[in-house]
Amino acid sequence: MKTLPIVEMIGLTLVIYLLEARHVKSVKVKVAIGGISAIALTIGILILFYPELPGPTDWVLPLYNPLNHIIGTE
């Protein structure tokens, strides 16, 4: 089923968090790293179950389209 990829994603997220957070002394920064990691994990699991969902890059492109019109880089 899809349990092994989920466990692997959780394990990889924990390893990345632990490697990043061990050099940081500030609790606020550790919470920010954990929050960003949790959001990335959630997006990864959603894309695993619903592959037809647009990826994170597709979510950001509409935000920058007005900027392209202003700058004139189309």
PDB file of N, CA, C, O and CB in Angstrom:
ATOM      1  N   MET A   1       0.832  -1.178   0.000  1.00  0.00           N
ATOM      2  CA  MET A   1       0.000   0.000   0.000  1.00  0.00           C
ATOM      3  C   MET A   1       0.882   1.248   0.000  1.00  0.00           C
ATOM      4  O   MET A   1       2.000   1.212  -0.512  1.00  0.00           O
ATOM      5  CB  MET A   1      -0.949  -0.006   1.211  1.00  0.00           C
ATOM      6  N   LYS A   2       0.409   2.313   0.549  1.00  0.00           N
ATOM      7  CA  LYS A   2       1.168   3.558   0.553  1.00  0.00           C
ATOM      8  C   LYS A   2       1.736   3.880   1.932  1.00  0.00           C
ATOM      9  O   LYS A   2       2.140   5.013   2.196  1.00  0.00           O
ATOM     10  CB  LYS A   2       0.293   4.699   0.080  1.00  0.00           C
ATOM     11  N   THR A   3       1.763   2.887   2.799  1.00  0.00           N
ATOM     12  CA  THR A   3       2.269   3.156   4.144  1.00  0.00           C
ATOM     13  C   THR A   3       3.788   3.285   4.170  1.00  0.00           C
ATOM     14  O   THR A   3       4.326   4.098   4.922  1.00  0.00           O
ATOM     15  CB  THR A   3       1.831   2.056   5.094  1.00  0.00           C
ATOM     16  N   LEU A   4       4.483   2.496   3.361  1.00  0.00           N
ATOM     17  CA  LEU A   4       5.942   2.572   3.354  1.00  0.00           C
ATOM     18  C   LEU A   4       6.443   3.930   2.862  1.00  0.00           C
ATOM     19  O   LEU A   4       7.338   4.498   3.489  1.00  0.00           O
ATOM     20  CB  LEU A   4       6.517   1.465   2.483  1.00  0.00           C
ATOM     21  N   PRO A   5       5.902   4.478   1.761  1.00  0.00           N
ATOM     22  CA  PRO A   5       6.354   5.825   1.377  1.00  0.00           C
ATOM     23  C   PRO A   5       6.047   6.889   2.427  1.00  0.00           C
ATOM     24  O   PRO A   5       6.823   7.828   2.600  1.00  0.00           O
ATOM     25  CB  PRO A   5       5.715   6.224   0.068  1.00  0.00           C
ATOM     26  N   ILE A   6       4.923   6.750   3.129  1.00  0.00           N
ATOM     27  CA  ILE A   6       4.583   7.725   4.170  1.00  0.00           C
ATOM     28  C   ILE A   6       5.573   7.628   5.324  1.00  0.00           C
ATOM     29  O   ILE A   6       6.038   8.647   5.836  1.00  0.00           O
ATOM     30  CB  ILE A   6       3.140   7.502   4.680  1.00  0.00           C
ATOM     31  N   VAL A   7       5.895   6.408   5.732  1.00  0.00           N
ATOM     32  CA  VAL A   7       6.864   6.219   6.819  1.00  0.00           C
ATOM     33  C   VAL A   7       8.230   6.756   6.403  1.00  0.00           C
ATOM     34  O   VAL A   7       8.934   7.366   7.207  1.00  0.00           O
ATOM     35  CB  VAL A   7       6.968   4.722   7.207  1.00  0.00           C
ATOM     36  N   GLU A   8       8.604   6.526   5.142  1.00  0.00           N
ATOM     37  CA  GLU A   8       9.883   7.045   4.656  1.00  0.00           C
ATOM     38  C   GLU A   8       9.899   8.567   4.643  1.00  0.00           C
ATOM     39  O   GLU A   8      10.900   9.181   5.012  1.00  0.00           O
ATOM     40  CB  GLU A   8      10.174   6.511   3.257  1.00  0.00           C
ATOM     41  N   MET A   9       8.789   9.185   4.217  1.00  0.00           N
ATOM     42  CA  MET A   9       8.725  10.650   4.212  1.00  0.00           C
ATOM     43  C   MET A   9       8.797  11.211   5.625  1.00  0.00           C
ATOM     44  O   MET A   9       9.471  12.213   5.864  1.00  0.00           O
ATOM     45  CB  MET A   9       7.441  11.128   3.527  1.00  0.00           C
ATOM     46  N   ILE A  10       8.107  10.570   6.562  1.00  0.00           N
ATOM     47  CA  ILE A  10       8.150  11.027   7.952  1.00  0.00           C
ATOM     48  C   ILE A  10       9.569  10.888   8.506  1.00  0.00           C
ATOM     49  O   ILE A  10      10.071  11.795   9.169  1.00  0.00           O
ATOM     50  CB  ILE A  10       7.148  10.226   8.824  1.00  0.00           C
ATOM     51  N   GLY A  11      10.207   9.758   8.232  1.00  0.00           N
ATOM     52  CA  GLY A  11      11.574   9.556   8.704  1.00  0.00           C
ATOM     53  C   GLY A  11      12.547  10.561   8.115  1.00  0.00           C
ATOM     54  O   GLY A  11      13.400  11.095   8.825  1.00  0.00           O
ATOM     55  N   LEU A  12      12.423  10.819   6.826  1.00  0.00           N
ATOM     56  CA  LEU A  12      13.300  11.791   6.181  1.00  0.00           C
ATOM     57  C   LEU A  12      13.055  13.193   6.723  1.00  0.00           C
ATOM     58  O   LEU A  12      13.995  13.963   6.918  1.00  0.00           O
ATOM     59  CB  LEU A  12      13.097  11.770   4.666  1.00  0.00           C
ATOM     60  N   THR A  13      11.789  13.522   6.966  1.00  0.00           N
ATOM     61  CA  THR A  13      11.465  14.831   7.534  1.00  0.00           C
ATOM     62  C   THR A  13      12.063  14.978   8.932  1.00  0.00           C
ATOM     63  O   THR A  13      12.600  16.032   9.272  1.00  0.00           O
ATOM     64  CB  THR A  13       9.941  15.034   7.584  1.00  0.00           C
ATOM     65  N   LEU A  14      11.971  13.934   9.733  1.00  0.00           N
ATOM     66  CA  LEU A  14      12.549  13.984  11.079  1.00  0.00           C
ATOM     67  C   LEU A  14      14.071  14.124  11.037  1.00  0.00           C
ATOM     68  O   LEU A  14      14.649  14.883  11.815  1.00  0.00           O
ATOM     69  CB  LEU A  14      12.165  12.728  11.865  1.00  0.00           C
ATOM     70  N   VAL A  15      14.715  13.395  10.133  1.00  0.00           N
ATOM     71  CA  VAL A  15      16.175  13.498  10.016  1.00  0.00           C
ATOM     72  C   VAL A  15      16.574  14.909   9.606  1.00  0.00           C
ATOM     73  O   VAL A  15      17.496  15.490  10.177  1.00  0.00           O
ATOM     74  CB  VAL A  15      16.717  12.472   8.995  1.00  0.00           C
ATOM     75  N   ILE A  16      15.877  15.457   8.615  1.00  0.00           N
ATOM     76  CA  ILE A  16      16.188  16.819   8.167  1.00  0.00           C
ATOM     77  C   ILE A  16      15.960  17.810   9.297  1.00  0.00           C
ATOM     78  O   ILE A  16      16.780  18.701   9.515  1.00  0.00           O
ATOM     79  CB  ILE A  16      15.334  17.201   6.942  1.00  0.00           C
ATOM     80  N   TYR A  17      14.843  17.663  10.023  1.00  0.00           N
ATOM     81  CA  TYR A  17      14.563  18.584  11.131  1.00  0.00           C
ATOM     82  C   TYR A  17      15.645  18.493  12.203  1.00  0.00           C
ATOM     83  O   TYR A  17      16.137  19.514  12.682  1.00  0.00           O
ATOM     84  CB  TYR A  17      13.185  18.285  11.747  1.00  0.00           C
ATOM     85  N   LEU A  18      16.009  17.283  12.574  1.00  0.00           N
ATOM     86  CA  LEU A  18      17.011  17.120  13.633  1.00  0.00           C
ATOM     87  C   LEU A  18      18.373  17.663  13.214  1.00  0.00           C
ATOM     88  O   LEU A  18      19.083  18.251  14.029  1.00  0.00           O
ATOM     89  CB  LEU A  18      17.138  15.648  14.015  1.00  0.00           C
ATOM     90  N   LEU A  19      18.739  17.471  11.955  1.00  0.00           N
ATOM     91  CA  LEU A  19      20.018  17.998  11.484  1.00  0.00           C
ATOM     92  C   LEU A  19      20.009  19.520  11.417  1.00  0.00           C
ATOM     93  O   LEU A  19      21.020  20.160  11.708  1.00  0.00           O
ATOM     94  CB  LEU A  19      20.351  17.422  10.115  1.00  0.00           C
ATOM     95  N   GLU A  20      18.888  20.097  11.041  1.00  0.00           N
ATOM     96  CA  GLU A  20      18.804  21.555  10.948  1.00  0.00           C
ATOM     97  C   GLU A  20      18.675  22.201  12.329  1.00  0.00           C
ATOM     98  O   GLU A  20      19.287  23.237  12.590  1.00  0.00           O
ATOM     99  CB  GLU A  20      17.617  21.960  10.070  1.00  0.00           C
ATOM    100  N   ALA A  21      17.887  21.597  13.205  1.00  0.00           N
ATOM    101  CA  ALA A  21      17.568  22.231  14.484  1.00  0.00           C
ATOM    102  C   ALA A  21      18.674  22.083  15.527  1.00  0.00           C
ATOM    103  O   ALA A  21      18.687  22.826  16.509  1.00  0.00           O
ATOM    104  CB  ALA A  21      16.295  21.654  15.027  1.00  0.00           C
ATOM    105  N   ARG A  22      19.583  21.160  15.341  1.00  0.00           N
ATOM    106  CA  ARG A  22      20.599  20.973  16.386  1.00  0.00           C
ATOM    107  C   ARG A  22      21.609  22.113  16.433  1.00  0.00           C
ATOM    108  O   ARG A  22      22.275  22.302  17.450  1.00  0.00           O
ATOM    109  CB  ARG A  22      21.328  19.664  16.169  1.00  0.00           C
ATOM    110  N   HIS A  23      21.731  22.868  15.357  1.00  0.00           N
ATOM    111  CA  HIS A  23      22.676  23.983  15.330  1.00  0.00           C
ATOM    112  C   HIS A  23      22.033  25.300  15.745  1.00  0.00           C
ATOM    113  O   HIS A  23      22.711  26.325  15.825  1.00  0.00           O
ATOM    114  CB  HIS A  23      23.271  24.123  13.948  1.00  0.00           C
ATOM    115  N   VAL A  24      20.738  25.278  16.005  1.00  0.00           N
ATOM    116  CA  VAL A  24      20.005  26.507  16.309  1.00  0.00           C
ATOM    117  C   VAL A  24      19.714  26.547  17.801  1.00  0.00           C
ATOM    118  O   VAL A  24      19.289  25.548  18.381  1.00  0.00           O
ATOM    119  CB  VAL A  24      18.685  26.598  15.483  1.00  0.00           C
ATOM    120  N   LYS A  25      19.940  27.695  18.421  1.00  0.00           N
ATOM    121  CA  LYS A  25      19.667  27.836  19.852  1.00  0.00           C
ATOM    122  C   LYS A  25      18.296  28.451  20.114  1.00  0.00           C
ATOM    123  O   LYS A  25      17.704  28.207  21.165  1.00  0.00           O
ATOM    124  CB  LYS A  25      20.745  28.686  20.509  1.00  0.00           C
ATOM    125  N   SER A  26      17.787  29.235  19.187  1.00  0.00           N
ATOM    126  CA  SER A  26      16.529  29.941  19.377  1.00  0.00           C
ATOM    127  C   SER A  26      15.341  28.988  19.221  1.00  0.00           C
ATOM    128  O   SER A  26      15.257  28.225  18.259  1.00  0.00           O
ATOM    129  CB  SER A  26      16.416  31.102  18.382  1.00  0.00           C
ATOM    130  N   VAL A  27      14.433  29.054  20.186  1.00  0.00           N
ATOM    131  CA  VAL A  27      13.241  28.215  20.142  1.00  0.00           C
ATOM    132  C   VAL A  27      12.329  28.653  19.000  1.00  0.00           C
ATOM    133  O   VAL A  27      11.692  27.817  18.360  1.00  0.00           O
ATOM    134  CB  VAL A  27      12.487  28.272  21.485  1.00  0.00           C
ATOM    135  N   LYS A  28      12.264  29.951  18.741  1.00  0.00           N
ATOM    136  CA  LYS A  28      11.412  30.451  17.657  1.00  0.00           C
ATOM    137  C   LYS A  28      11.852  29.898  16.309  1.00  0.00           C
ATOM    138  O   LYS A  28      11.018  29.528  15.483  1.00  0.00           O
ATOM    139  CB  LYS A  28      11.433  31.980  17.624  1.00  0.00           C
ATOM    140  N   VAL A  29      13.146  29.841  16.089  1.00  0.00           N
ATOM    141  CA  VAL A  29      13.657  29.329  14.820  1.00  0.00           C
ATOM    142  C   VAL A  29      13.400  27.828  14.718  1.00  0.00           C
ATOM    143  O   VAL A  29      13.080  27.327  13.640  1.00  0.00           O
ATOM    144  CB  VAL A  29      15.165  29.628  14.677  1.00  0.00           C
ATOM    145  N   LYS A  30      13.535  27.114  15.822  1.00  0.00           N
ATOM    146  CA  LYS A  30      13.244  25.682  15.816  1.00  0.00           C
ATOM    147  C   LYS A  30      11.775  25.421  15.498  1.00  0.00           C
ATOM    148  O   LYS A  30      11.451  24.489  14.762  1.00  0.00           O
ATOM    149  CB  LYS A  30      13.607  25.059  17.166  1.00  0.00           C
ATOM    150  N   VAL A  31      10.891  26.243  16.051  1.00  0.00           N
ATOM    151  CA  VAL A  31       9.464  26.100  15.761  1.00  0.00           C
ATOM    152  C   VAL A  31       9.195  26.405  14.291  1.00  0.00           C
ATOM    153  O   VAL A  31       8.387  25.728  13.655  1.00  0.00           O
ATOM    154  CB  VAL A  31       8.625  27.032  16.667  1.00  0.00           C
ATOM    155  N   ALA A  32       9.863  27.413  13.752  1.00  0.00           N
ATOM    156  CA  ALA A  32       9.692  27.753  12.336  1.00  0.00           C
ATOM    157  C   ALA A  32      10.180  26.612  11.443  1.00  0.00           C
ATOM    158  O   ALA A  32       9.523  26.266  10.461  1.00  0.00           O
ATOM    159  CB  ALA A  32      10.451  29.055  11.998  1.00  0.00           C
ATOM    160  N   ILE A  33      11.323  26.030  11.781  1.00  0.00           N
ATOM    161  CA  ILE A  33      11.842  24.900  11.006  1.00  0.00           C
ATOM    162  C   ILE A  33      10.868  23.728  11.082  1.00  0.00           C
ATOM    163  O   ILE A  33      10.600  23.073  10.074  1.00  0.00           O
ATOM    164  CB  ILE A  33      13.243  24.474  11.520  1.00  0.00           C
ATOM    165  N   GLY A  34      10.341  23.466  12.270  1.00  0.00           N
ATOM    166  CA  GLY A  34       9.375  22.383  12.429  1.00  0.00           C
ATOM    167  C   GLY A  34       8.088  22.633  11.671  1.00  0.00           C
ATOM    168  O   GLY A  34       7.523  21.711  11.083  1.00  0.00           O
ATOM    169  N   GLY A  35       7.619  23.872  11.679  1.00  0.00           N
ATOM    170  CA  GLY A  35       6.393  24.206  10.956  1.00  0.00           C
ATOM    171  C   GLY A  35       6.554  24.057   9.456  1.00  0.00           C
ATOM    172  O   GLY A  35       5.684  23.502   8.784  1.00  0.00           O
ATOM    173  N   ILE A  36       7.660  24.551   8.933  1.00  0.00           N
ATOM    174  CA  ILE A  36       7.912  24.419   7.495  1.00  0.00           C
ATOM    175  C   ILE A  36       8.071  22.949   7.116  1.00  0.00           C
ATOM    176  O   ILE A  36       7.599  22.523   6.062  1.00  0.00           O
ATOM    177  CB  ILE A  36       9.173  25.216   7.086  1.00  0.00           C
ATOM    178  N   SER A  37       8.731  22.177   7.969  1.00  0.00           N
ATOM    179  CA  SER A  37       8.887  20.748   7.702  1.00  0.00           C
ATOM    180  C   SER A  37       7.539  20.037   7.721  1.00  0.00           C
ATOM    181  O   SER A  37       7.286  19.162   6.893  1.00  0.00           O
ATOM    182  CB  SER A  37       9.831  20.113   8.727  1.00  0.00           C
ATOM    183  N   ALA A  38       6.675  20.407   8.658  1.00  0.00           N
ATOM    184  CA  ALA A  38       5.354  19.787   8.738  1.00  0.00           C
ATOM    185  C   ALA A  38       4.505  20.132   7.518  1.00  0.00           C
ATOM    186  O   ALA A  38       3.788  19.279   6.996  1.00  0.00           O
ATOM    187  CB  ALA A  38       4.637  20.227  10.016  1.00  0.00           C
ATOM    188  N   ILE A  39       4.585  21.372   7.068  1.00  0.00           N
ATOM    189  CA  ILE A  39       3.836  21.768   5.871  1.00  0.00           C
ATOM    190  C   ILE A  39       4.347  21.001   4.655  1.00  0.00           C
ATOM    191  O   ILE A  39       3.552  20.526   3.843  1.00  0.00           O
ATOM    192  CB  ILE A  39       3.949  23.296   5.631  1.00  0.00           C
ATOM    193  N   ALA A  40       5.662  20.877   4.523  1.00  0.00           N
ATOM    194  CA  ALA A  40       6.232  20.136   3.397  1.00  0.00           C
ATOM    195  C   ALA A  40       5.835  18.661   3.448  1.00  0.00           C
ATOM    196  O   ALA A  40       5.548  18.059   2.414  1.00  0.00           O
ATOM    197  CB  ALA A  40       7.761  20.269   3.390  1.00  0.00           C
ATOM    198  N   LEU A  41       5.817  18.085   4.639  1.00  0.00           N
ATOM    199  CA  LEU A  41       5.398  16.695   4.793  1.00  0.00           C
ATOM    200  C   LEU A  41       3.936  16.522   4.407  1.00  0.00           C
ATOM    201  O   LEU A  41       3.580  15.557   3.732  1.00  0.00           O
ATOM    202  CB  LEU A  41       5.622  16.224   6.230  1.00  0.00           C
ATOM    203  N   THR A  42       3.092  17.451   4.832  1.00  0.00           N
ATOM    204  CA  THR A  42       1.670  17.381   4.495  1.00  0.00           C
ATOM    205  C   THR A  42       1.457  17.473   2.993  1.00  0.00           C
ATOM    206  O   THR A  42       0.663  16.719   2.430  1.00  0.00           O
ATOM    207  CB  THR A  42       0.899  18.495   5.201  1.00  0.00           C
ATOM    208  N   ILE A  43       2.159  18.389   2.343  1.00  0.00           N
ATOM    209  CA  ILE A  43       2.038  18.518   0.887  1.00  0.00           C
ATOM    210  C   ILE A  43       2.516  17.241   0.200  1.00  0.00           C
ATOM    211  O   ILE A  43       1.897  16.787  -0.762  1.00  0.00           O
ATOM    212  CB  ILE A  43       2.848  19.736   0.377  1.00  0.00           C
ATOM    213  N   GLY A  44       3.602  16.663   0.681  1.00  0.00           N
ATOM    214  CA  GLY A  44       4.109  15.425   0.098  1.00  0.00           C
ATOM    215  C   GLY A  44       3.128  14.276   0.225  1.00  0.00           C
ATOM    216  O   GLY A  44       2.945  13.507  -0.719  1.00  0.00           O
ATOM    217  N   ILE A  45       2.495  14.151   1.386  1.00  0.00           N
ATOM    218  CA  ILE A  45       1.514  13.080   1.583  1.00  0.00           C
ATOM    219  C   ILE A  45       0.280  13.318   0.722  1.00  0.00           C
ATOM    220  O   ILE A  45      -0.266  12.373   0.153  1.00  0.00           O
ATOM    221  CB  ILE A  45       1.114  12.977   3.066  1.00  0.00           C
ATOM    222  N   LEU A  46      -0.167  14.570   0.618  1.00  0.00           N
ATOM    223  CA  LEU A  46      -1.316  14.874  -0.243  1.00  0.00           C
ATOM    224  C   LEU A  46      -1.027  14.537  -1.700  1.00  0.00           C
ATOM    225  O   LEU A  46      -1.881  13.978  -2.389  1.00  0.00           O
ATOM    226  CB  LEU A  46      -1.697  16.348  -0.119  1.00  0.00           C
ATOM    227  N   ILE A  47       0.165  14.872  -2.170  1.00  0.00           N
ATOM    228  CA  ILE A  47       0.514  14.567  -3.559  1.00  0.00           C
ATOM    229  C   ILE A  47       0.661  13.059  -3.759  1.00  0.00           C
ATOM    230  O   ILE A  47       0.422  12.560  -4.858  1.00  0.00           O
ATOM    231  CB  ILE A  47       1.818  15.287  -3.960  1.00  0.00           C
ATOM    232  N   LEU A  48       1.049  12.332  -2.719  1.00  0.00           N
ATOM    233  CA  LEU A  48       1.141  10.878  -2.815  1.00  0.00           C
ATOM    234  C   LEU A  48      -0.241  10.262  -3.020  1.00  0.00           C
ATOM    235  O   LEU A  48      -0.400   9.357  -3.839  1.00  0.00           O
ATOM    236  CB  LEU A  48       1.801  10.297  -1.554  1.00  0.00           C
ATOM    237  N   PHE A  49      -1.242  10.747  -2.281  1.00  0.00           N
ATOM    238  CA  PHE A  49      -2.587  10.194  -2.394  1.00  0.00           C
ATOM    239  C   PHE A  49      -3.360  10.750  -3.583  1.00  0.00           C
ATOM    240  O   PHE A  49      -4.179  10.044  -4.170  1.00  0.00           O
ATOM    241  CB  PHE A  49      -3.352  10.459  -1.131  1.00  0.00           C
ATOM    242  N   TYR A  50      -3.114  11.995  -3.941  1.00  0.00           N
ATOM    243  CA  TYR A  50      -3.816  12.646  -5.045  1.00  0.00           C
ATOM    244  C   TYR A  50      -2.789  13.187  -6.038  1.00  0.00           C
ATOM    245  O   TYR A  50      -2.488  14.380  -6.012  1.00  0.00           O
ATOM    246  CB  TYR A  50      -4.742  13.791  -4.524  1.00  0.00           C
ATOM    247  N   PRO A  51      -2.247  12.339  -6.909  1.00  0.00           N
ATOM    248  CA  PRO A  51      -1.189  12.797  -7.819  1.00  0.00           C
ATOM    249  C   PRO A  51      -1.664  13.817  -8.846  1.00  0.00           C
ATOM    250  O   PRO A  51      -0.839  14.486  -9.468  1.00  0.00           O
ATOM    251  CB  PRO A  51      -0.597  11.621  -8.535  1.00  0.00           C
ATOM    252  N   GLU A  52      -2.968  13.949  -9.037  1.00  0.00           N
ATOM    253  CA  GLU A  52      -3.476  14.928  -9.998  1.00  0.00           C
ATOM    254  C   GLU A  52      -3.471  16.351  -9.440  1.00  0.00           C
ATOM    255  O   GLU A  52      -3.709  17.304 -10.182  1.00  0.00           O
ATOM    256  CB  GLU A  52      -4.881  14.552 -10.420  1.00  0.00           C
ATOM    257  N   LEU A  53      -3.204  16.503  -8.150  1.00  0.00           N
ATOM    258  CA  LEU A  53      -3.103  17.841  -7.569  1.00  0.00           C
ATOM    259  C   LEU A  53      -1.913  18.580  -8.173  1.00  0.00           C
ATOM    260  O   LEU A  53      -0.885  17.973  -8.472  1.00  0.00           O
ATOM    261  CB  LEU A  53      -2.968  17.764  -6.028  1.00  0.00           C
ATOM    262  N   PRO A  54      -2.055  19.877  -8.348  1.00  0.00           N
ATOM    263  CA  PRO A  54      -0.888  20.626  -8.829  1.00  0.00           C
ATOM    264  C   PRO A  54       0.194  20.659  -7.751  1.00  0.00           C
ATOM    265  O   PRO A  54      -0.099  20.675  -6.556  1.00  0.00           O
ATOM    266  CB  PRO A  54      -1.290  22.070  -9.235  1.00  0.00           C
ATOM    267  N   GLY A  55       1.426  20.667  -8.191  1.00  0.00           N
ATOM    268  CA  GLY A  55       2.551  20.705  -7.264  1.00  0.00           C
ATOM    269  C   GLY A  55       2.754  22.089  -6.682  1.00  0.00           C
ATOM    270  O   GLY A  55       2.081  23.037  -7.087  1.00  0.00           O
ATOM    271  N   PRO A  56       3.667  22.217  -5.742  1.00  0.00           N
ATOM    272  CA  PRO A  56       3.919  23.519  -5.112  1.00  0.00           C
ATOM    273  C   PRO A  56       4.346  24.595  -6.101  1.00  0.00           C
ATOM    274  O   PRO A  56       4.021  25.768  -5.918  1.00  0.00           O
ATOM    275  CB  PRO A  56       4.977  23.375  -4.053  1.00  0.00           C
ATOM    276  N   THR A  57       5.067  24.210  -7.141  1.00  0.00           N
ATOM    277  CA  THR A  57       5.478  25.197  -8.141  1.00  0.00           C
ATOM    278  C   THR A  57       4.269  25.760  -8.865  1.00  0.00           C
ATOM    279  O   THR A  57       4.216  26.954  -9.158  1.00  0.00           O
ATOM    280  CB  THR A  57       6.453  24.575  -9.149  1.00  0.00           C
ATOM    281  N   ASP A  58       3.297  24.903  -9.154  1.00  0.00           N
ATOM    282  CA  ASP A  58       2.083  25.361  -9.828  1.00  0.00           C
ATOM    283  C   ASP A  58       1.255  26.269  -8.929  1.00  0.00           C
ATOM    284  O   ASP A  58       0.490  27.092  -9.431  1.00  0.00           O
ATOM    285  CB  ASP A  58       1.245  24.169 -10.276  1.00  0.00           C
ATOM    286  N   TRP A  59       1.389  26.138  -7.617  1.00  0.00           N
ATOM    287  CA  TRP A  59       0.652  27.012  -6.698  1.00  0.00           C
ATOM    288  C   TRP A  59       1.264  28.403  -6.649  1.00  0.00           C
ATOM    289  O   TRP A  59       0.559  29.384  -6.410  1.00  0.00           O
ATOM    290  CB  TRP A  59       0.624  26.407  -5.294  1.00  0.00           C
ATOM    291  N   VAL A  60       2.564  28.496  -6.873  1.00  0.00           N
ATOM    292  CA  VAL A  60       3.261  29.776  -6.753  1.00  0.00           C
ATOM    293  C   VAL A  60       3.180  30.588  -8.045  1.00  0.00           C
ATOM    294  O   VAL A  60       3.189  31.819  -7.998  1.00  0.00           O
ATOM    295  CB  VAL A  60       4.720  29.546  -6.376  1.00  0.00           C
ATOM    296  N   LEU A  61       3.103  29.927  -9.183  1.00  0.00           N
ATOM    297  CA  LEU A  61       3.100  30.634 -10.463  1.00  0.00           C
ATOM    298  C   LEU A  61       2.002  31.688 -10.581  1.00  0.00           C
ATOM    299  O   LEU A  61       2.292  32.778 -11.076  1.00  0.00           O
ATOM    300  CB  LEU A  61       2.955  29.647 -11.577  1.00  0.00           C
ATOM    301  N   PRO A  62       0.757  31.439 -10.161  1.00  0.00           N
ATOM    302  CA  PRO A  62      -0.256  32.505 -10.261  1.00  0.00           C
ATOM    303  C   PRO A  62       0.073  33.737  -9.422  1.00  0.00           C
ATOM    304  O   PRO A  62      -0.389  34.835  -9.734  1.00  0.00           O
ATOM    305  CB  PRO A  62      -1.602  31.969  -9.840  1.00  0.00           C
ATOM    306  N   LEU A  63       0.853  33.574  -8.377  1.00  0.00           N
ATOM    307  CA  LEU A  63       1.234  34.726  -7.564  1.00  0.00           C
ATOM    308  C   LEU A  63       2.189  35.651  -8.306  1.00  0.00           C
ATOM    309  O   LEU A  63       2.177  36.864  -8.096  1.00  0.00           O
ATOM    310  CB  LEU A  63       1.870  34.263  -6.265  1.00  0.00           C
ATOM    311  N   TYR A  64       3.017  35.074  -9.175  1.00  0.00           N
ATOM    312  CA  TYR A  64       4.021  35.868  -9.870  1.00  0.00           C
ATOM    313  C   TYR A  64       3.568  36.364 -11.241  1.00  0.00           C
ATOM    314  O   TYR A  64       4.261  37.180 -11.848  1.00  0.00           O
ATOM    315  CB  TYR A  64       5.270  35.066 -10.022  1.00  0.00           C
ATOM    316  N   ASN A  65       2.435  35.897 -11.740  1.00  0.00           N
ATOM    317  CA  ASN A  65       1.954  36.380 -13.036  1.00  0.00           C
ATOM    318  C   ASN A  65       1.694  37.881 -13.042  1.00  0.00           C
ATOM    319  O   ASN A  65       2.088  38.537 -14.006  1.00  0.00           O
ATOM    320  CB  ASN A  65       0.689  35.648 -13.421  1.00  0.00           C
ATOM    321  N   PRO A  66       1.055  38.472 -12.025  1.00  0.00           N
ATOM    322  CA  PRO A  66       0.905  39.933 -12.039  1.00  0.00           C
ATOM    323  C   PRO A  66       2.247  40.657 -12.029  1.00  0.00           C
ATOM    324  O   PRO A  66       2.378  41.721 -12.634  1.00  0.00           O
ATOM    325  CB  PRO A  66       0.081  40.380 -10.847  1.00  0.00           C
ATOM    326  N   LEU A  67       3.228  40.103 -11.360  1.00  0.00           N
ATOM    327  CA  LEU A  67       4.558  40.708 -11.346  1.00  0.00           C
ATOM    328  C   LEU A  67       5.180  40.672 -12.740  1.00  0.00           C
ATOM    329  O   LEU A  67       5.868  41.611 -13.139  1.00  0.00           O
ATOM    330  CB  LEU A  67       5.468  39.986 -10.338  1.00  0.00           C
ATOM    331  N   ASN A  68       4.941  39.599 -13.473  1.00  0.00           N
ATOM    332  CA  ASN A  68       5.439  39.521 -14.848  1.00  0.00           C
ATOM    333  C   ASN A  68       4.808  40.595 -15.725  1.00  0.00           C
ATOM    334  O   ASN A  68       5.474  41.151 -16.599  1.00  0.00           O
ATOM    335  CB  ASN A  68       5.162  38.135 -15.438  1.00  0.00           C
ATOM    336  N   HIS A  69       3.526  40.893 -15.498  1.00  0.00           N
ATOM    337  CA  HIS A  69       2.862  41.948 -16.273  1.00  0.00           C
ATOM    338  C   HIS A  69       3.450  43.312 -15.937  1.00  0.00           C
ATOM    339  O   HIS A  69       3.622  44.150 -16.822  1.00  0.00           O
ATOM    340  CB  HIS A  69       1.344  41.946 -16.005  1.00  0.00           C
ATOM    341  N   ILE A  70       3.756  43.537 -14.673  1.00  0.00           N
ATOM    342  CA  ILE A  70       4.305  44.831 -14.257  1.00  0.00           C
ATOM    343  C   ILE A  70       5.708  45.027 -14.824  1.00  0.00           C
ATOM    344  O   ILE A  70       6.032  46.094 -15.344  1.00  0.00           O
ATOM    345  CB  ILE A  70       4.334  44.939 -12.718  1.00  0.00           C
ATOM    346  N   ILE A  71       6.530  43.997 -14.720  1.00  0.00           N
ATOM    347  CA  ILE A  71       7.909  44.102 -15.186  1.00  0.00           C
ATOM    348  C   ILE A  71       7.978  44.033 -16.712  1.00  0.00           C
ATOM    349  O   ILE A  71       8.865  44.629 -17.323  1.00  0.00           O
ATOM    350  CB  ILE A  71       8.767  42.993 -14.565  1.00  0.00           C
ATOM    351  N   GLY A  72       7.056  43.314 -17.317  1.00  0.00           N
ATOM    352  CA  GLY A  72       7.056  43.167 -18.767  1.00  0.00           C
ATOM    353  C   GLY A  72       7.985  42.082 -19.250  1.00  0.00           C
ATOM    354  O   GLY A  72       8.643  42.237 -20.279  1.00  0.00           O
ATOM    355  N   THR A  73       8.050  40.975 -18.514  1.00  0.00           N
ATOM    356  CA  THR A  73       8.953  39.883 -18.884  1.00  0.00           C
ATOM    357  C   THR A  73       8.225  38.720 -19.535  1.00  0.00           C
ATOM    358  O   THR A  73       8.722  37.594 -19.508  1.00  0.00           O
ATOM    359  CB  THR A  73       9.695  39.393 -17.666  1.00  0.00           C
ATOM    360  N   GLU A  74       7.081  38.962 -20.109  1.00  0.00           N
ATOM    361  CA  GLU A  74       6.344  37.862 -20.733  1.00  0.00           C
ATOM    362  C   GLU A  74       6.922  37.507 -22.054  1.00  0.00           C
ATOM    363  O   GLU A  74       6.426  36.600 -22.722  1.00  0.00           O
ATOM    364  CB  GLU A  74       4.894  38.207 -20.898  1.00  0.00           C
TER     365      GLU A  74
END
